[in-house]
Amino acid sequence: MGVQLRACSNVLPFDWIKTDISWTIDAETFAFRELGKPYSYLDAVRAGLGSRLKGGGYICSEYAAEIQLRCGGADPLTIPKAAPADLVDYWLNAGALLQVVRR
């Protein structure tokens, strides 16, 4: 199916990480431009195994990290793109707050 946007209200409960980075036009342009690009199931497996991504499409953490980089406030040399848990840990270690949204 590919990269897509989903309303958070449709996937309750979910975790919200307050990063304090600001949305930018560059981030929005990138996010919308990449919609529909392929989801890489092989890269998802590679990420789970701790292997390097090959770039045949996106996985969720990679797409999120690319958007966050375009918002500023994330270090392009250290922000992880390969594993969702690593991206979460990156922000939590940077002092971001984690909140569970139930409704």
N, C-alpha and C positions, 0 to 999 in steps of 0.2 A: 504494500500500500504506500509506504513512504512517509516522510516527515509530515506531521499534521499537528494542528492545534486542537486541544480539547478543553472544554470548560472545566475548571477545577470542581465546580459544583456537581459534575457528573461522575467524579471519581472519589467522593468522600468515603472515609476520611483520608487525609493526606498530610504530609509534613511540609511546613513552610519554613524556609530558611531566610531570615531577614539579613541581607548582606549589606545594606546601606549604600549600594551602588545605584546610580541614577540611570534611568532609561534614556537612550539617545536615539536620534534619527538614524544614525549609522547602524545601531543594533536593530531597530525596527525594519530598516531596509533589508538588512541581511536576513532577519528572521522570516520575513515574507517572501523574499527572493528564493529561499531554500525550501519553502513548502513544496511538498510533492516529490522532493528528491528521494532516492531509494533509501530504505532502511537496510543496514548491513547486518544480516543475521550472522554471517561469518565473523564480522568484527565484534559482535556481541559475544560470541563464543570465545574469540581471542581475548577480549577484555576480561571475561570470567576466568580465563586460564592465566591471566597476567602477561599475555603476549602483546606485541606491538600491533596497533591497528594498521590495516593495509589501505584504507581509504576508498573502498568500493561503494561507500554510502555512509550514512550517519548512524550512530547509536545515540540514545537519549542524552547521555552525559556529554558527548562530544558536541552535539548541537547546542546544549545549554552553555557549555564552556565558551564556545565561539560567540554566542550572543553576549555573555558576560564580559568577554574581552573587549567587545565593541562598546560596552558601557563604561569602560575605564574602571579603575579600582582593583583589577585583578592583574597579577603579575604574569605576563605572557610566557615567562621562562619556567614558572613553577606550577601554574594551574593545570591540574590533571584533566585529561580528556577521555581516558580509556575506560575507567570504571566508575559507575555512579557512586559507589561508596567512597572512592578516593576524592571525588569532587565534593561530596558532603563533608568529609573530613577536612578538606582544604579550607572550606568556609568556617567550619566550627573551630578549627585551630586558629583562624584569623579573628575569632571573637564574635562571629555571627551567632544569632540566637535561633534555636530550633523551637518551633511551635507546632503542635498537632492541631489540625483544623478538622473538627468533627461535623460541623454544619454551618 
